[in-house]
């Protein structure tokens, strides 16, 4: 298999990383500086079974991850905001040999007993870059594990997803092909680095191409505008970020100009509401591209840049990836009617190799060599996939219909009186399940009437998809990536 980071050899003088909200104080590393710092650390990691990385949004996290991959040591990224119980579970399950952190980091007491290495970003004296890279760039076996990424744990203790080097390379190369991602691109983002989106796509993606990543440290519309105006060509974000950009656009000509000049705007980790799609396109002339992936599969599909806008869909399968929709009884759906709901199953080189220490869970996750995603979707006439929710929380069976919560949420967000919306199902003696809408009103003093919202949805979708119950909230519970945590919605 080719090296994960060929640019460490070929582009020594090019800027690789820049981290920080203020360009004057941001930490910047060239490919040569990255190779030296990561190479020096890789030597110290030789022979380790796994290493935990305290994944702050800093250059040290990037150096630590590159070093571990050079040494062929699997990385366990740790969320700096993780709770005590979850951290204890992750440490017991993954049993890392070392903790990699920045010198100023103060991880919680649970990590105190783990041998620690402070990650360098500057190495004054070390062997030439060619010798550093020759150290390895990891094992030759593409099936060797690169990461153990833990799931969100919404249905039980988080599971450790074993991601092989093969999957990392395959997903990044497929995205490069579809997005025309090259060494000339400069990626701007402010995503957390303990997750697939921010770390693998947002840091390793540019490094594999030989391009540059500019991490804002913390998201702001001002930071996005500044970095895109100063040469940024791509922006990665989650729906919460794009919603804030859409809100800021009417009063910010500099942001309008910056987004208009970007080559590619990408949203992921959750569905971007159609209303935000439309507001951004109307203000900038640019279409936000959505893609679909998860920890176990990395990237599966993407809307193709340059094509017609496709709000509400996540595009078609990436090169090398196969996607099918399956009925509850195992029947494979062959049509593309845009209405029939099935579970998304995936196979290809992008798949994980199993759950750490969970052979039963691994076996249950597969239908032969197809991975059961648990996501429900329909296939449009042109083959594009439209996700309608999770099987466990978003598939509502009401009055004999199978209904996806996602399309109702988008319809509700199209109402001017709705700021945020989530949809769930609750037991109903007549319908089996009734549709419940959880609403954050645009004006808390004058929320839209229940009947008004029900009629709005029935007009846009169909009468059987209208909410039967509406509940008002001040805010929806969300995780660090902006996904709504429906399990944390208050009891009805």
BELKA-V899869 format. One record per pair of residues at least 12 apart in sequence whose ideal C-beta (glycine too) atoms are under 8 Angstrom apart, sorted by the first residue. I is the first residue (numbers start at 1). J is the second residue. Records with the same first field share a line. If there is no record, write none. Layout:
I->J  J
//
This chain:
1->140  141  142  165  166  169
2->169
3->133  137  138
4->69  137  138  165  168  169  204  208
5->66  69  70  133  137  207  208
6->208  210
7->31  183  207  208  209  210
8->31  34  35  38  129  132  133  137
9->129  130  133
10->210
11->31  183  210
12->30  31  32  35  129
13->30  31  32
14->30  31  183  210  212
15->28  29  30  31  212
16->29  30  31  33  34  206  207  212  213
17->29  34  59  62  203  212  213  215
18->212  213  214  215
19->57  58  59  62  215  217
20->215  216  217
21->216  217  218  220  223
23->226  230
26->217
27->58  59  121
28->59
29->59  62  63  121
31->210
32->129
33->121  122  123
34->62  63  66  207
35->129  132  133
36->123  126  129  132
37->63  67  119  120  121  122  123
38->63  66  67  70  132
39->67  70  123  126  127  129  131  132  133  135
40->67  120  123  126  132
41->63  64  67  100  117  119  120
42->67  68  70  71  132  135  136
43->71  135
44->117
45->67  68  71  73  98  117
46->71  73
48->71  73  97  98
49->73  74  95  96  97
50->73  74  75  76  94  95  96  97  148
51->64  68  73  74  75  76  96  97  98  99  100
52->75  76  77  78  91  94  96  98  99  100  111  114
53->65  68  75  76  77  78  99  100  101
54->78  80  99  100  101  102  105  107  111
55->77  78  79  80  192  193  194  199
56->80  102  105  193
57->190  192  193  198  215  217  218
58->102  217
59->121
60->101  102  119  121
61->77  119  193  199  203
62->193  203  207  213
63->119  120  121
64->100  101  119
65->77  199  203  204
66->207
67->100  119
68->100
69->137  138  146  165
70->132  133  135  136  137  138
71->135  136  138
72->136  138  139  144
74->145  146  147  148  162
75->146  147  148
76->90  94  96  147  148  150  160
77->147  149  193  194  195  199
78->90  107  194
79->192  194  195  480
80->107  194
81->480
84->108  110
86->153  158
87->108  110  111
88->110
89->157  158
90->150  158  160
91->110  111  114
93->157  160  356  357
94->148  160  356
96->114
97->115
98->114  115  116  117
99->111  114  115  116  117
100->116  117  119
101->116  117  118  119
102->118  119
103->118  119
138->165
139->165
141->165
142->164  165  166  169
143->164  165  166  353
144->164  165
145->162  163  164  165  353
146->163  164  165  167  168
147->161  162  163  168  200
148->160  161  162  163  356
149->161  163  195  196  295
151->295
152->479  483
154->392  393  485  487
155->392
159->355  356  358  361
160->355  356  357  358
161->295  296  352  355  356
162->352  353  354  355  356
163->200  295  298  352  353
164->352  353
166->349
167->298  349  350  351  352  353
168->200  204  298
169->208
170->298  320  348  349  350
171->200  201  293  298  299  318  350
172->200  201  204  205  208  209
173->208
174->299  318  319  320  321  350
175->201  205  291  299  302  318
176->205  208  209
177->318  319
178->302  304  305  318  319
179->234  264  266  289  302  305
180->305
181->205  209  211  234  264
182->209  211
183->209  210  211
184->211  233
185->206  209  211  212  233  234  263  264
186->206  211  212  213  214  227  231  232  233  234
187->202  205  206  211  212  213  214  232  233  234  235  236
188->214  216  224  227  228  232  234  235  236
189->202  213  214  215  216  235  236  237
190->215  216  217  218  219  220  223  224  237  241
191->236  237  238  481
192->480  481
193->215
195->269  295  480  481
196->293  294  295  298
197->236  238  268  269  293  481
198->236
200->298
201->236  268  299
202->215  236
203->215
214->227  232
219->237  241  244
221->244  245  248  252  255
224->245  255  258  259
225->252  254  255  257  258  259
226->258
228->258  259  261  262
229->254  257  258  261
232->258  262
233->262  263  264
234->262  263  264  265  266
235->259  262  264  265  266
236->266  268
237->265  266  267
238->267  268  269  270  481  482
239->267  269  270  271  272  273  276  482
240->478  482
241->482
242->265  267  272  276  280  288
243->273  276
245->259  280
246->276  279  280  283
249->279  280  283  284
250->283
256->283  284
259->280  283  284  286
260->284  285  286
262->286
264->289  305
265->280  286  287  288  289
266->288  289  290  291
267->288  289  290
268->290  291  292  293
269->481  482  483
270->481  482  483  484
271->290  312  387  406  409  410
272->288  290  311
273->409  410  413
274->311  312  410  413  414
275->410  413  414
276->288
277->309  311  312
278->311
281->309
287->303  305  309
289->302  303  304  305  315
290->302  303  310  313  314  315
291->303  314  315
292->314  315  375  385  387
294->373  375
295->352
296->351  352  365  371  373
297->346  350  351  352  371  373
298->350
299->318  321  350
300->314  317  318  321  323  344  346  350
301->314  315  316  317  318  321  323  385
302->314  315  316  318
303->315  384
304->316
310->384
312->386  407  410
313->380  384  385  386
314->384  385  386  387
315->384  385
316->382  383  384  385
317->385
318->350
320->348  349  350
321->346  347  348  350
322->346  347  348
323->344  345  346  385
324->344  345  370
325->340  341  342  343  344  345  377  378  379
326->342  343  345  367
327->342  343
328->343
330->367
333->379
335->379
336->379  380  381  382  383
337->378  379  381
338->378  379  380  381  386
339->378
340->378
341->376  377  378  388  395  402  403  404
342->376  377  378
343->372  373  374  375  376  377  391
344->373  375  376  377  385  387
345->367  370  371  372  373
346->370  371  373
347->369  370  371
351->371
352->371
374->390  391  392
375->387  389  390  391
376->388  389  390  391  394  395  404
377->404
378->404
386->407
387->404  406
388->403  404  405  406  407
389->404  405  406
393->405  424  486  487
394->406  423  424  486
395->425
396->423  424  425  433  435
397->425  432  433
398->425  428  431  432  433  434  435  464
399->431  432  464
400->432
401->464  465
403->435  464  465
405->422  423  424  425
406->423
407->461  465
408->423  435  437  457  461  465  467
409->421  422  423
411->456  457  460  461  465
412->437  439  453  456  457  467
414->456  460
415->448  452  453  456
416->442
417->441  442  443  446  447  448  452  453
418->439  440  441  442  448  453
419->440  441  442
420->439  440  473  475  476
421->437  438  439  440
422->437  438  476  484  486  489
423->435  436  437  438  467
424->436  438  486  489
426->469  492
428->468
431->468
434->468  469
435->465  466  467  468  469
436->467  468  469  470  471  492
437->453  467  469  470  471
438->471  473  476  489
439->453  470  471  472  473
440->472  473  474  475  476
441->472
444->472  474
447->472
450->467  469  470
453->467  470
454->466  467  468  470
469->492
471->490  492
473->489  490
476->489
477->489
//
